[in-house]
């Protein structure tokens, strides 16, 4: 084999190796792009779910109060002396400022 033939064979081997590397890089880029598309799709789906939850929350009547712990609707307290709203699962009670002031006033008078 002459030097000219060796050079041509070397060039061909180099070209084949470069083509294989390019093909590998193209496939790898395709895989990464697909992962990015899936992530974008998942993010879009999550954004839509969040938006739907926000809209549902904002479309509730103003009189509806929700327990921050269990997310159930608060119910009116049947104790006429106190009033307010309570969680049906007993996670807490919520009162207006006038009720809080009255309770504090009653407490202050019973302390003496």
Secondary structure as GFF3:
##gff-version 3
##sequence-region A 1 112
A	DSSP	alpha_helix	3	58	.	.	.	ID=ss1
A	DSSP	beta_strand	75	76	.	.	.	ID=ss2
A	DSSP	beta_strand	85	86	.	.	.	ID=ss3
A	DSSP	beta_strand	93	94	.	.	.	ID=ss4
A	DSSP	alpha_helix	97	111	.	.	.	ID=ss5
###
